[in-house]
Amino acid sequence: MLGRMTSSLSHADVARLLTEPSSRSREEVAGKLGTELDSPRLAKHELELAQDIVRILAKDVEAGVRSALAQSVRSARNLPRDVALRMAEDVEKVALPILGHSLVLTDDDLVAIVQRASAQKQTAIAGRASVSERLSDALVTHGGEAAVSTLMANSRAQIAEPTLGRAVERFGDSDAVKTAMVNRASLPAAVAERLVAMVSRSLQDHLVRHHKLPPNTAADLVMRGRERSVIRLSAGSDDADLRDMVAQMHHTGRLTPSLLVRAICTGDLGFFEAGMAELTGVRLENVHVLLHDAGPNGLAALYRRSGLPPALFNCVRAAVDVVNETGFDGEAHELERYRARVITRVLTQAEDFDPGDVDYLVDKLGDALNLAA
């Protein structure tokens, strides 16, 4: 509309906007101003006139007119900053489009607004296409749960490690915030480790698959999660969730030799078999046969194909031997005693282990013996 009128639009026309048109007409004008403000066809005096119209409509008594204006000019680069600030302080239906999109608001503006804004306004700011570390810190410090969960779910938000740590401290009881944090593309290892004990099993699985947890923490998560099931000594286990998890861990480089050896040493044959199937491309039921029914040559051939370090083969062979030699006795703590037998046998191969792995297995052995006592 303005584009068709700019050549003849005068200050008198602007003045009439205050008195003559209906609110519906003013909404129509407001709804078309956004593209006009940034039009390259506007001469300087025409742009100034358009900005004058915006200033007038931003003060309109009808909230519907101001809302239509906000929607129209929310992304306009030539929106006067004083108008953007005025609209940002308006009622929610006027302020939210500006707070969520306007490029003329500075970090200083947004940080100041966050400190006094309503939850809805904070949430709009948290969802912006660009959120600096400074603004993220203000949102985590002053924002409510909805704003912080939106911030954490915003893949374009820059969030420093101390700010993530503060979010854990403030919103440790919020499933929405923790879920959004876990699902971020990356997390510092220290933050991921803090979240481990605070989230659900499914989110722990996601932490293992996608984030750089310390090796012992990742291993403990996998083992602890797998402890909900009895050791799977039967062929062809149909644990689709386990296979999916193992495949994702392999894809992201988390299916490490250390983790696989720890799995079999702590008695989780199901995880070890799924891991070997993933690494070798051999069907899971065939992996089971090669481990248990094909003798030492079957294990050796499978191990070579897996690409696991040769130095760990004797440890794996010792663990598989115990698996094949020992069954369950049906008594209390049979799983713990079973693990103790496996780990005791494997620790005779300790010279092939990284010192951290040895310490881990010794700790697990102590746990198993204490439980079995």
N, C-alpha and C positions, 0 to 999 in steps of 0.2 A: 504493500500500500504506500509506504513512505517513498519507495523508489519511483512510483508514478507521480508523486506529489512534490518531490524535492525541488524541482525547477520553479515551482510557484508557491511552495509552502512558506508562509511568513510568520512573524511573531504574532500577528493577529490570529492566524489559524491556531497557533499554540495556545493563545489565551482562550479561544473558544472551546478548546478541549476541556477546560475547567467548568464551563457553564452549560454549553448547548447539548453535547452528545449524551445519550443514555449510557448507563454503565456497560451495557452490552457492546455499544459502539467502542467505548474506551478499551474494553477487553480485546476487541478485534484489532485495534491499533497496537495494543501492548503485545499481542500474540505474534505480530509480524516485525517487531522492531529488531529482534536478534540478528537476522540476516542483513538487515539494512545497516546496522551499526558497523559491521565488518565488510560492507560492500566496497570494493575498490573503485566503484563508479562515483562515490560521494566526494564532492569537493570539500575543502576544509570548512567553509561556512555551512555546508549542508550537514557535515558530521557534527558540528557544534550545535546545529539546530536539532538534530536527532537526539543528541545527548541531553539537550534541554527538555525534550519531550519525555525522555526516560526519567529525568529528575522529577518532572511533574507527576507522571504516572506512579512513580515509587512512593509518592505521598498521597495517592488517591485514597479517599475514605472507604472505598469498597475493597475488601480483602480479595475478592475475586479478580479485580483488575490487577492488583499487585501480584497475585499468584500467577496470572497469565503472563505478566511481564517477566517474572522470575524464570518461568519455564522457557520463555523466548530468549532471554539474554544470558542464561546461565553459563554459556561457553563463549560469549562475545569478548573479544580481546579489547575492544574499544569501550567497554562498559566503564564509566567513571568509577574510580575506586571508592570515592565517598558514597556513591549510590550502592555499590556492592556491600560496603560496611553497614549502611542503613538497612538494606534488605536482610543481611545476615542476622540482624538483631530483631527482625520482625517476627510475627507468628510463624509456627512451623511450616505451614503450607507455602509460605513465601520464602522463608529462609532456607529450607532444605535443598532446593535445586541449586541455589547459589553456593551454599557450604559444600555441597557434594561435587560441584563442577567448576566454579568460577576460577579462572586463571589469574585474575587481577588481585585476588587476596594473597597476601604474603604469608610466609611462615610466622612472622611476628603477629600478624592479624589472627591467624588460625590458632596459634598457641594461646593467645589472650582469650579468644572466644571459648576454647575448650575448657578453660579454668572456671567459667561461669555459666556454661551452656547447659541446656536440658539434655537428657539422655538421648533424645531423638537427634538433636543437633550434633552431639558428639559422635553418634553412630554414622551420620551422614559424612562427617569429616573423615572418619576412619575408613570409609569406603572409597575415598578419592582415588583417581587414577595414579596420582603420585603423592606419596607420603614420605617425608624425610625422616631421618633418625630422630631429629629434635622433636618433630611433631608426634612421632610414635611414642617418644618418651613422655610427652605431656599427656597423651591419651591414656597411657598405662598408669600414670601417676594420678590423674584427676578423673578419668573416665569410668563409667559404670561397666557392668558385665557385658551388656549388649555391644557397647562401643569397642571394648577390648577383644571380644570374640570376633567381631567384624574386622578389626585390624589384623588379628592373627590369620584370618582367612583371606586377607587381601594379599595376593601373591606379588603385587607391585609395591607393597609397603617395605621400606627399609627399616629394620629393627635391630638395634645393637644388642650384643649379648647381655650387658647389664640390664637393659630394658626387658629382655625376655625373662631374666631371672626375677625381676620385680613382678612381672606378670604371674609367675609361678607362686610367688609369695602372697600376692593380693588375691589371686583367684584359684588357689589350690583346691577349693571345694566346687569349682564351676566346671561341670562336664563340657559345657559349650566352649569355654576358653581352652581347656586342656585338649579337647579334640581338635580344635582349629590349630593349636600349636603343633601337635603331633603330625598333622597333615601338611604342614609347611614343607616346601621343597627341600629345605635344609635347616638343620638346627646345630648349634655348637654342641660338642660332645658333652660338656658339663651340664648343659640345660637338658639334653636328652636323658642323661643319667638321673637327674633329679626327678624327671617326669615318670621314670620307670615304676616307682612304687606308688604312684598316684593315679594311674590310669587302668582301664579295663584290660582284660586279656587280649581282646582284639586290637586295642591300641598298642599294647606291648608288642604284639606281632608286627605291627606297622613300624614301630621304633626299630626293631631288629632288622626288618627288611630294608628300610630306607635311610636310616640315620647312622652316623658313625659313633656307635656306642663303644666304650672300652671293651676289649675282647672278653674279659672275665664277666662283665655285666651282660653282654650279649649272650654268652654261653649259658649263664645262669638263667636268663629269661627263657631261652629255648628249652633248657632242661626242666625248669620249673613248670613251664607250660605243658611239656610232654608228660610230666609225672601224673597228670590226670588220667592217663591211660595205662593199662597193664602192658608190660613189654610184649611186643608183637612178635611171637615166634612162628606164627603161621604164615604161609605164603599168600601173596595177592591181597594184602591189606588194602581195603578200599577207602583210605583216608584221603579224600580229595582235597580237604583243607591243607593237610600236611604237604601233599605234592605241590599245591599251588604256592605255599609258603617257601618251600625249598627251591622251586623254580625262580621265584622272585629274588630270593637271597642270592642265587647263582648269578642272576642277571645284574644285580647291583654289587657283586663282588663280596658279599657277606658270607658265602658258603665256603668258609676257609678250611684248610686241612686241620687246623687246631680244633675247630668246632666239631668236625666230623669225628675226630679221635675222641674228644671229650664225650660225645654222644654215646659211642659204643662202650667207652670206659664206665660211664654211669648207667649202663644197662639199657639205653634207648635204642634198641635194634631197629625199630621202625624208622626213626629219623636217619640213622646211618644207611639203611637200605635205600630209602628215598633219595638221599644225597648221592649215593653211588649210582643209582639209576639216572639221576640228572646229569652227573658228570660224564658218564660213559655212553649215554644214549641207549642203554640196554633196558628192556622191559623189566618192570619191578619184579614180576614173578620169576623171571630168569635170573635176576640178581640174587633172589632168595636161594634159588637152586645152586648157583655158583658158590655162594657163601657156605651153604650147609650140606649139600649133597654131592658136590663135585670134587671133594678132596682139596688138598693144598694147591694143586695146580689150578683149580677153578678160581680160588681166591687170588692167587698170584696173577693170573691173566686179567682178571677184573681190575685188580689194583693198578697194574701197568696201564691199562686203558684209561683209568680215571685221571691220570696225570698227577696224582698225589705224590709228595716227596718220598723217594725210596727209603730215606732214613726212618720213616715212620712205619714202614711195612711190618717189621717185627712186632711192634706194639699192637697194630691192628690184628695181626695173626694170632697173638696171644689172647686178645679179647674174644675173637671169633672162636678160638679153641674152647674157651670157657663157656661161651654160649652153647656150643655144640655138645659139650660134656655134661653140662649142668642143667637141671630143670628146676621147677619150683617144688618146694616141699609141702606147701599148703599150710604152713605154720605162720604165726604172726611175724611181721617184719621180714617176710621172705624176700621182698624186693630189695630191702637194705642189705641183707646178707648176700644176696646175689651180686649186688654192686660191689660189696667188699671183696668178694672172691675175684671179680673181674679186675678191679683196680689193683689188688695185691699182685696178681699175675703180671699185669701190665707194668707196674712200677719196677719190675726186674729189668725192664728195657729202658730205664730212666735216662741212660746216657744218650739216648736218641731224642730226648725231649728238650724243648726250650725250658729254661728255669721257671718261667711263669706258668707253663703247663704243668710242670711237676708240682709246684706249690698248689695249684688248683686241684689236682688229683689227690694230693695228700689231704687237703681240706675236705674233699668229698669222701675220702676213705674214713676220716675221723667222724664225719657226720653219720656215715653208714654204720660204723661200729658202735657209735653211741646209741643209735636207734635200735640196733639189733641186740644190744646187751640186755 
